[in-house]
Amino acid sequence: MKVIVTGGAGFIGANLCRRLAASPEVDAVVALDDLSTGFESNLAGVDAELVVGSILDADRLQTVLSEGDAVVHLAARPSVPRSLQDPVATHEANSTGTLRVLEAARTRGAHVVVASSSSVYGGNPVLPKSEDLASRPLSPYAVSKLATEAYAGAYAASFGLPTLAFRFFNVYGPLQAAGHAYAAVVPAFVDAALRGEPLVVHGDGTQSRDFTFVGTVTEVLTDAVLRRVTSPDPVNLAFGTRTSLVDLISLLEEQLGHAVKVEHVGPRKGDVPHSQASEASLRAHFPEVAPVPLAVGLAETIGWFRTLDPATSRPGRHEA
């Protein structure tokens, strides 16, 4: 089996390439990445071929996917705030990019797993979020991810392409970048805490998220690829936990052994107050998966951050 991972040098992608390469059922892993948010160093020591290129380059995409048995499509322009700054770029990368991936995969008949997002639920207040809830996206990013999963379903219905769309919920863990304006909350908090800087909280901190450790995510993705799991409907990839930012900070303080400074600023446009997945569909498709608890995953994430050079956030050594 040859597996193509778009966005394979990114946070989730590189973790997935490492897991796939270690699987005896997988013969070859190819990471396609334009390195706009990913890093070649993320694949250091991983038995995967890195092809530098964009999913918007139809010729390059066709060449890379021509021999793929499965495609895990993770390449995207991430971040709600980034989509507010440039909605068109987000649409092109996430919506048009997904269409190009599916079209290239169609000529091969490859199994395609795509990454959507819990952001598609948006302003729908119902908790937990089940896949049959009406979507109410609040940002261009959320709309682009709704298009991602809708295109996957449409290609399955129209062309018989085997597809599966996952809705990711606040994935965190090693290799997740910090130190930039669009950093996700866990790496932003861990990095700031290790630097002795204030943790910036948008709002009062009571907003809650369903955090999912990247190791659990890659376990599910790998199983989906190996068993060629498909679904006509999107599937939440989270386990129904709900942790407020205040509680996340308390857990971080407990693991670091000291208090941290917190700075509250105004809420961000496009953010949702609470997010929690229904895990029923995930459990039906993947009954054996056991999620990594937040305390365990956070400890592993802190351990990885301590190996970084604080000046560059790349391999080195954190002094804190």
N, C-alpha and C positions, 0 to 999 in steps of 0.2 A: 504494500500500500504506500502510495506517495501522497503526502498531505501538504497543501499550500496554506500558509497562514498570512493573510494580508494584515499589515500593521504588525508584522512579526518581530520587529525590533522595539516595539513599545512595551509598556508595563505588562499588560495582560498577555500580549502576543509572545514576548520573550519567555515568560513563565510557561506558557503553553508549549512553545517550541522545545523547551527543556524537558517537559513531561512527555511529549510525543516522541522525542528522540530516544528516550529511555524505554519506550514500549517495544517489546519484541515483535508485535504485530505490524509495526510501522517500519518500512524499508528506507524511506527518505522524507526529510522535512525541508521545505523551502519557505523562507520568510521573504515576503515582498513588502518593502517599506521605502518611503521617500525620505525618511529620516528628518521629517519636519518636527516631529515630537518624540520620535524614538531615537535610540542610540545604538550604534554598532557594538559598543562595549557591553550592552545588555545580553548579547549572544556569545560573549567570551566563554570558551570551554563547552559550548553546545554544538552537538553534531547536526548542524543545520546550515544549509546554503543561504546566504543573504543575497538577494537580488535588489539592488537599489532602483526604484522606479515608482511611478504613481499609478494608482488605480484609475486615474483619468486618462492614462495613455493606453488607448485601446490595443495598439499593436503589441506593446510590452506585456499587457495583461493576457492577451491571447497566447503569446509565446509561453509565458510562465504557467498558465493554466492548462495548456494543451495536453500535458501528461499527468495531470493531477487526478487522483481518484476521489479526493475530498478537499473541500475548501472551507476554512474557518475564516469568515470575513470580519475582521476586527478593525481594519483601517478606517479612521474617521477623523473629523475635526472635532475634538472634544470640547466640552465646557459650555454651560448656559451663558455666562457672561461674555465669552468669546463670540457666541452667536449673536448676541445683542450688538456687539461692535461691528460685525460684518456678516449679516444674515445670508448674503449671496454666496460667500465663500463656504459657509457651513452647508448650505443647500447643495452646492456643486460637489463638495467632498463626500457628503453623507448620502444624499439622495441619488444624484447622478452617478456617483462612484459605485453605489450598490447596484444600480441598474447595469452598469458596465461589467461588474463582477458576475452578475447573474447571466448576462448575455454570453460572456466568455465561457462560463461553466456549462451553459446549455449546449454548446457545440460538442462538449465532451461527455455530457450526461453525468457530471460529477455531483456527489452529495454536497450540499451547501448548508453550512450553519452560519447564521448571521447574528450580530450583536445589536439588539435594540436597547431600550432604556426604560427604567421606571418613570422617567420624566414624562412619558406619553400620558400617564394618568393625570398629571398636572393638577388642575383645580378641582378634580373630583374628590370630595372630602371623605368618602367611604373608606373605612379601614376594617380588616386588611384589604389590600388591593387584589382582587381576583381578575383574571384575564378577560372575563366577560363584562367588566365595568366599561361604561362609556369613557372614552379618552377625552381629556380637555387640556391639550398642551398649552403651556403658558409662555413658551419661548420658541424662537426659530430652531434651536437645537432639538427640542422635543418634537417639533413637526418633522424635522429631517429623520429622526429615528422612527417616527410613525410611518413615514414613507419607506424606510428600510425594511421594516417587518411586513408592510403591505405588499411591497414588490416581491418579497420572498414568497408570500402566500399566493400572489397572482401568478408567478412563474410555475409554482407547483400545480395550480388549477389549470392554467392555460397550456403548459408544455409538458406536464408530468415530471418536472424537475424535482428530485427529492430534496426538500428543504426543511429547516428547523430554525425558528427565530426565538432567541432568548431575550428576555427583558432583564438586564443587569440592574442590581440595586447596590449602589455605593460600595463598589469593590475596592479593597485596600490591600496593602502588603508590600513586600520587598520589590524594588525596582520602580516604585511609583514616585515620580518626580515631585520635588518641592521647589521652593525658591523662585516661583514665578507667579504672575498675577492671577493665573487660572488654576492654581494647585487645588486638588481635592482636600477635603477637610482633615482627614487623618494624616497624610504626609505634611500638610501645612502645620498642624498642631505639633506633631512629633519633632519636626525640624526646628520650629520656634522654641519649643521647650528645651531642646538640647543646646541651643544657642544662648539660652537665657533671655530670650526676647518675649514680648507679650504674645499670647495667643489671641488672634483677632477673631471675634465672634460677631457675626452679622445678626443683629437682633438680640433677644434676651437669653438665647441659649436653650430655650425650652423646645425648640424644633427637634424632631426626632427622625432617625434614619434606620434602615434595615441593613446594617453593615455585613458584608460578605467577604470572607478571606479569599485572596486570589488562589491559594492552593486548592480550596474547595471548588472554585470556579473552573480551574483547569482540569480537575478530576472529572467534573461533569462534562466538560467539552470533549475531553479525550474519550470518555465512554460513549458520548453521542456519535463521535466519528467512527469508532471501532464497531459499534452496533448499527450504524447508519440509521439512527433514530430520526423520525420525521413527525411533524404535527401540522395539521391545517391551521392551527391557532398558535399564537405566541405563547411561550411558557416563561413564567417568572423564574429567575435564577436567584432565589433568596429563600430564607427559612422562617419568616414570620417573626423575627426578633424586632425589637423597637428600642432604640437607645437615644436618649436626648444628648445634645452637645454638652450640657452640664454634667451628665453622668459620664460621658466619654472623657471629659477633662478630669473628673475625680478618679477614674480608672487609670488614666495616664499618670496622675500624681502618685497614686498608690504604687505603680510599677517603677516610677523613677525614684521614689522615696523622698520626695520633697514637693512643696507647693510650687505652682507656676503662676506667672502673671497673666491676667486676662484683660483684654481691651474690647469693650463693646462698641460697635459702630452700627450704622443704619442697616436695615434689611436690604437684600439685593433683589432687584427686579427679576422675575422669572423663577425665583425659588419657591418651593412648596413647603408648607409648614410641617407636614408629617408624611412619612413614607413607611409602609409596612406591607410585606408581600403575603399573599395567600400561597402556601406551599403545596396545596393539594395536587395541582397538575404536575409540578416537579416531582413529587413523591410517586405519582402514578407512572411517570416515565423512567424515573431513576430511584427505585425503592431502596437501594442499598447505600446511597450516599449518606455520609455522616459529616455534618458541617463542623468546621473548626470553631470553637468558642471564641468570642471577641477577646477575652483576656489572653488566650493563648496566641491568637493571631497578632494582637497588638504587641505582645512581648517579642515575637519574631520580627515584627516590623521595626521596633525600637532597636533590636540587635543589629539589623541590617543598616539602619541609619548611623549607628555608632561606627561602622566601618568606613563611612564616607569622609572625604575631605570637606570640612565645612565651608571652605572658600569656593569650592566648585560643585559640591554635591555629587561628585563622581568618586570612584574608588580612591581611598586615602585613609584618613583616620579622624573621627570626631573626638575632640578632647573632653567634651562634657560627659 
